[in-house]
Each structure stands twice: as structure tokens, then as C-alpha cells.
Amino acid sequence: MYLHPELKPYFRGIYSLFDQMMALRGECFRHQEGRLTQRIRIGNKTYFIKQHNGVGWKEIIKNLLQFRLPVISAKNEWRAIQKLQSLGVKVPNLLAYGERGRNPARRESFILMEELQPTISIEELSRDWQQTPPAFAYQSRLIKRIASIAKTLHENGINHRDFYICHFLLNTKLDELYLIDLHRAEIRRLTKRRWIIKDLAGLYFSSKGCGLTQRDYYRFMKVYAGKTLREILQQDTNFWKKVKARGERLYSDHI
């Protein structure tokens, strides 16, 4: 259980802090089985809260049968946020989190984060790039920044599992790039190759509508791998072929 000192004056009374957090209501952004994401106002600031109410044994078993790690609480997200902050990656500011219950199917939890504003997702930002390409230097810098974040994650045992350009937010005032939606993120001593391929394939798939050229993808690959293009083509061709093939499958399934 954690609550930032600036919020303590707003949570007093006869009910426990955990119950007060789970009772908060605001503008609903996403409501999936066992998880509610809302935009709320506390005092004169706006926040996002994710409340997990237990996914049930059916969902847990389904994920395990598909060889996926089930997300049973908000703990994944707050651990990933803390880890990425320590690595210098911009993520939402964490202001409160908590978890209770021993039964994994009925475990309750929450995570409260400051709203990032003013921001625009890279998906929205790049929506018209095919018709109206941005300045070369601007686009190139953005590609390199995304590649650098991907490199940092994977070199430090983190895989996102929903690694799409819609989960990169650009602060239009401060020109800072944030990574969001870390509820499925996994942290290991070493990121397995198949999870790296899955993450990068997600980025490739979600960038298909941006009008990127092969040179743009090479630009990403050089920063991510920390190698020259010649070295990449000599040493890593098979790896990047697998990334592209998986990304193309995602794209064909999507359309």
C-alpha cells in the first residue's frame, strides 16, 4: 500500500484507504472483465486510476493454457513503472497503489497515476504522415527515441507485451516521450528472444500506416541494435526477418 503525501488530505474518514480508492468514480476509459480504468479529479488535478477486482479462475486457466502469464493485479504495472523510472524512461507519475487478497482469482488492487498532459499518442501524431510527411529531422529523431526506449526495456529484462505506437505519448509542451499501459509488462533477469520479437513485431505492425520507408526502419534498427547497418545485415538478418514476418501476420489479421 502506498499513497503520495500530496493526496493524504483527500483520503480520511472511517473507511479504509483501500476501500476509498476502490470506490472512486469518474470518466470511464476502459471497462474489461475484472479491470476498470477511469479518469478522475482529486482537488484541482486529474488522474487515471486502474482498479482490478479479480479476473476469476476461468481467465487464469485460459491464459495458462495459452502459455501466457495472467495479469491478476495492478502489481505488474507499478513494478514496471518503478523499474523504468530507475532506468530513466519517462512513464506516468505513480501516486498510489495497493493490493489485497491471497486468492489470485479474486485479488483486488489499484494503481493511481497523474494524467499526462498535454500529450498526443504517436499513433495520432503519425495518422496523416502518408499524405503529409513530417520534416525529415523531426521524424528521424522520433524514430530514434522510440528505438532507444525499446533497447532500454529489452536490455534490462523488460518486455511490454502491448508494444504499439499508441502507447507512446509525446508531451507537446516539453517534447518528452512517455511509455504507458504497462499492466501486462514482465520483468525478468533476461528478456527472452521470443518476447523481444513479439514486442518489436507489435511496433512494426502498428507503424504500418505511418508511411515509413525502409531507410526509416534501418534507422530504428541501428539505434536498437547499437550497430552499423553493415553489421546488422551480416549478423542479425534472421532476427529482423522474424520480427517483420510476425508483424506482417498481425497486420494481415487486423485488416
Secondary structure, 3 states (H helix, E strand, C coil): CEECHHHHHHCCCCCCHHHHHHHCCCEEEEEECCEEEEEEEECCEEEEEEEECCCHHHHHHHHHHCCCCCCCCCHHHHHHHHHHHHCCCCCCCEEEEEEECCCCCCCEEEEEEECCCCEEEHHHHCCCCCCCCCCHHHHHHHHHHHHHHHHHHHHCCEECCCCCHHHEEEECCCCEEEECCCCCCEECCCCCHHHHHHHHHHHHHHCHHHCCCHHHHHHHHHHHHCCCHHHHHHHCHHHHHHHHHHHHHHHHHHC
